[in-house]
Amino acid sequence: MIKNYLKIAWRNLAKNKVSSFINIGGLAIGMAVSFMLLLYVYNEFSFDKFHNKADRIYQVFKNQPGNGEIKTKPLTPQRLAGTLTQDFPEVERVARINEAKDVLIKYADKGLKFNTVAVDPALLHIFDFDFIYGNKATALTDQSTIVLTESAAKALFGNVNPVDKIVQFDVRFPLKVSGVIKDNPANSSFTFKALIPWNAFMAQQPWLKDETWGYYSYFTYVLLKPGASVSAVNARIKNLIGEHFAADKDVKLFMYPFTQLHLYGDFKNGVQAGGNIEYVRLFLILAIGILVIACINFINLSTAHSGRRAREVGIRKAMGARRAALIRQFMGESLLMTLLAFVLALILVALLLPAFTNYVNIHITVPFKNVWVWLTILAVTLFTGLAAGSYPALLLSAFNPVSVLKGQLLNTNTAAKPRQVLVVLQFTFAVCLILSSIFIYKQINYIKDRPVGYNRNGLIELPADGSMFEKFESFRQDALNAGAITEGALISEPITTVTNATWQNTWPGQLPGEEKIPIDCFAVTYHFIDTYQLTLLQGRDFATDRPADSTAVILNEAAVKLMRFKDPIGQTIKWMDAKRTVVGVVKNFVWASPYEPVKPAIIGFVPGWAGNIGLRLNPDVSVAKNLSVLKTLYGKYNPSFPFEYKFTDESFASKFRSEKLLGTMSVLFTVLAIIISALGLFGLASFSAEQRRKEISIRKVLGASTANLWLKLSQEFIKLVIIAFVIGSAISWYNINRWLTQYTFHTNFELWIFLVTMAASIVICLAAVSWQAIKAAWANPVNNLRSE
């Protein structure tokens, strides 16, 4: 029996090659896209969970009140680790990590920059790092050692064991390779390529040993003992800062689960407020939605050709076949088609996944060895087959044998309604995606077009590595004389990623408590304003002929407003534990989130902090020529380091990564949803034309024109699309409005967007159904009326 069913199923597929290809292909595309999205969701949920002790690992955060809100950051004092180890019996291990930095590591004549962190040796025992060479127990116990990742070791040494080989770290410090570990997985929060011991970090910068509890510059990770209560530990560490540093008694500490940071790492006013989980949920909904509309498309296309199987059903029933047997047969055919679609979907995933990950710039790994993932995919496939095949099976098995043998199918009105509902669902989803894509890109462009307060075009930034800090002025002058730049300046960090802030700042007329307000700060030397082309509202820039400027500062408008200065020039404030004179005021400019209001900022003359170089390229010379000249000059003054730079406008654009990812995914799936929905409309139009062929023939005999018949057949689908548009618009308005309100600056709703979306939906509808409508109108009425 089963063999017979398979033969019949295969013959039907072979007989209707085009419709079978469209049906299976449409379902395969939907399944492939859903699988890729589910792989993304799986990778996001598995982030950082591969460590054996993951459920006991925590990171320490601080809540710092200021200016009416609480700022939550993972930066802590370096002295915290020792106190946690000594005074908290619940703590098994503690490890510190500094902020990652690209450092030149040189072996023989080969020097490469690697993302490097300094860590306590305990880090290797808290987290799981697979050692290829070396011993985990001793790898970081000697301060003259370094541990490399597999890719870093291969880049420097090739395919040999590098243990005990000496490298030059940052050119100045010889370190011995003590171990090689496997590269961090794509779903890991750690991205470093090299590890040095914490003691080496302290030895290289001995002044850091004197840091007090008031310096928050390091990440602290804690491994609790089995059974320890994190809530009890949090209650005890909450006021730890105030116990050791009374000036910051309002700063509160807490530990947060490490495995939840990737998905739930956003905080607002000291309370967890979401994170990447919002995007993961959205993509999960997209995966389900795409699969659902693919199933709807499968149902519509299957039932559209039900008339071709009607006589077969009638004969089988007349021969004594029961409805349950017919349902099993048609469900089996549906599962067969689904399994074929599944195989095709796997092929599509293998072919498209690399391009997909590159296009959307996200890391996705396929867990080939995870049995549960394969079982889940097979379960989804079987569920898809059952869900997609249930309605066609029930419909076909319900045919009355007497009626179908006379050429009559089910009542048109009764049979069409379920499919009409499905088409409305399809187009509702498509309308939601269309409107979402438009508003996402509208919001991105709205923010990108906001004035940033400086000219980011033609501006490059590079680290002041090696001798560039001491020789910067000579480098700058040579670059100016060569015509490669119009100006250059030293700055503490790239202007798009400034993270420095100070508190305990005082100024005349300060109100009680305002000294606790954190104020962002930039450390610069000369020519900063001209290089970045900020707008100077009052006063002047730092001047080389004014020695007193070594104690000067420049404020932005927001800082002037905070300090309530009516005449800021000449005012004296206390910043960095020293008195500073305000010599200038600049217009507000963006350095943090472009979605938020500009915060107060102090621009101070602090040469020792400057670790970055900003260069304004000469606009009258080609960019390639400017960069070539700069590379030559850089090699002259800093031959040990590579000339590596970033365009500031590209760095600024990276701030929109999440929104761009959302927009890109929305556009991709909007196009896909439209294609699948159009196929569904095509199937329903085909079914409708087949059901109404006698009606169309009679109308044509009575004088109806092709245009009239086309309009008659098309208008019912236009009604469905309009209903879908109304529902989709309401859903989109609600969700988009919620999404936009999370931004201080956001675009507005405009009626024309909805009107254009409705017009586009109608055009898509007409394009999908017109061929079937015209084909039915052109058919010879004699052929359709012959049986009467």
C-alpha angles and dihedrals in degrees: 000000000000090000089052091050090051091051092051092046092050093047090052091050091049093045094052099039098158097045091043091050092050092046097047093037093051092049091045092052091049091048093046093052091045091050091051091049091047089051088054090049091048092051091049093049092046092051111137092348096111093084112104093226095038094127091060099044120103138172122219118237133184129219110209120185120213141144093007098309140077118240117207118203136159094227114115139170117274090233091064094079094061093048093050091050095048104036104034115069090186090067117090099180139355128198133184127210127188123218110286118255134182105247129183112243115188132194119181105318095336120095126176134171117240132183101253137187134184114228143175112253088244089074090075089057097044096051129037115250117169111227116216093177129011136027122288092210095059104021096104103021093097114067091216094065137091134197119213132197119241094257093048092049092049092049091053104033108016119224097334131105104263097190113133092015115129121236130184109240112208085345091277106068126060112215131180119229106241100172149000121218131190116266117271112263119253090250094057127105089219115087101166123131098195138032128203126185118264089238090057089053090052092046092051091051105027094174089071090071089073095057114129131213088274095072113089107188109121142070118237123202123192131197111202122209117256110280095015116142113237091196090057091049091047090053090055099043095045095093097028094114093054091049091059102027114030094189089068098041090131091062109099127197130211138167121237127194109264094216092058097052096086096053101026103030101122120099131188121191090346095307128106106257108177131275135184089347088083091062092042091054090048093051090046089054089048091051092051092042094051091048091048095051089046088054090047089051089050091051094048094047092046094050091042088070096039091113090067090061096040097094091046090054091046093052092046091051091046088052090055104267113155123226092245090057091050091049090052090049095050093041087052090052089049091051090048091053090045092052090050088049089048092055090047089047091055090052090049091049091051091050100040104035096081092048091044094052092047093047097050092033097230129130116240125174123191112230096218093167096049106103093191092058091054092046090050092050091049090048090051089049093051091046089050091051093049094044094046095043101042098080097044089047093050092045097049094043090052095063114123107237094217093050098045092047087056089051096258123129131187121310107286097224094047095045097046099053098075091048091048089054090050092050090050089053091050095051093042088059091046092049091050090052094046093051092043092052092050094050094044092055091041089055093047092050091045092057094040090053093052111107110261094197096241137058108259094175115099091012124125130183131201136172119267092235128169113345096349093100094056094038098038096108092053090046091048093049093049091049091051092048091049090053094237095121138023094209143348137197144180118242134174096241139354107290092239094056106039110154103163118117135167134200134186085068116153134195138172113288093017116166122228112279096019091105087072093061110110111230122197115236142195124206111211142154126207132335094022097132095047093046095051092031096229118175110254108212100176137005123359147284123268108287129214091217094056112076090184089069088082084084097038132109137192121215131206122227092262091056091049089052092048092051091043093227114171091183106020099173110102095014116138121226133174112241128160089006091298137093113259131189120223108233101166148015123213130195115261113276133186122250104140125042111346087210094064133067115269111267127220113278137187118208107202134187099240112144093181092063096051109112101151138061126218119198127187107213119223106259092204092063128061116265091236092055093046091052092046091054092046092050091054093048091045090054089051095055101029108025096161095062130064119244101249122167142162130214108239094220089057091049089050091050090055088068087074094054096117094045092045091050090051091047094047093048091047093052093047093050093040089060091045093048091049092051094048092043090050089052088051091052089047090055094048091047089051091050092046092049091049092049094047100040093115092047090050091049093050091049090050092050089051091055108270113156125229090252092053092049091047091052092046092053095040100047095070090057092046087056090053091050092049090051089049090048093053092049093042093048092053093049092045094048091054096046097039091049090053091048094049095048090066088071122073090212115040142152123259134245112259127193095221091066091059092044092051090048091052092048091048091049091052092048090050089049093051092046090053099046104030096083093054092043094050092043090054092046091051094049117114106256090211091068093051096044097042094097090058 
